Amino acid sequence: MRPKDVVAAWVEAFNRADVDALAAFYEETAINHQVAQEPVEGQTAIRRMFADGFAAAKMVCIVENLFEDGDWAILEWRDPLGLRGCGFFKIRAGKIAFQRGYWDKLSFLKLHNLPLPERA
């Protein structure tokens, strides 16, 4: 599959909240770095990240734009609550080797009525 095909299928699994299918898209040693959080390393840890995320909030990814450049797919997305973000996916042999995502964590927490971080 081409990189943007992998990400399109990933979005479908994400919108089903299918953590097993999501984890299967990643290489065993993949890194998922949502810049609002610490990087998550390894397929098992990435699966747990998704399981925890879907347990905390109903998340939906509506594709605004999906581009491809070589081994990279670039996703611009929004959700029904107004949150927007983008993700960069490095694809190797049909699997996600690296993912970086940009979105506003404070807006996400507020939109989903989740606890805000303590001030330092």
C-alpha positions, -999 to +999 in steps of 0.1 A: +000+000+000+011+035-007+017+057+024-016+077+020-035+044+016-020+032+049-031+064+067-066+063+051-070+027+065-055+039+099-082+066+100-109+040+095-096+019+124-092+051+145-128+060+139-139+025+150-118+029+181-102-004+171-070-004+192-059-039+179-062-028+143-045+005+150-016-012+167-012-036+137-004-006+115+028+001+134+062-016+132+072-034+163+097-007+171+077+023+159+076+057+176+044+077+180+052+113+191+022+135+198+041+167+205+018+176+234+030+144+251+061+123+255+070+099+226+056+064+228+079+037+217+069+002+205+038-014+191+026-026+225+030+008+241+013+025+212-017+001+215-019+009+252-018+047+244-048+043+220-067+021+245-062+047+273-071+075+249-104+059+238-112+050+274-110+087+283-127+104+253-147+097+222-122+106+195-131+110+158-108+119+129-123+137+100-098+140+071-094+175+058-064+167+036-042+137+030-010+141+011+019+119+002+055+127-004+078+097-009+076+075+022+056+101+041+019+107+044+007+140+058-028+142+074-047+174+082-077+166+104-105+179+125-130+164+149-167+171+154-160+193+184-138+218+165-103+205+174-079+205+145-045+190+140-021+174+116+000+142+116+031+131+097+035+094+091+068+077+079+057+045+062+081+016+056+070-016+039+034-008+045+038-001+083+041+031+103+077+035+115+073+070+129+044+093+136+044+129+148+012+147+156+004+183+164-028+194+182-038+216+211-039+194+242-055+221+264-084+225+239-087+186+238-090+184+276-115+212+278-137+198+249-138+164+265-143+177+301-111+160+312-089+172+341-065+200+333-029+196+343-018+211+376+002+243+373+038+240+383 
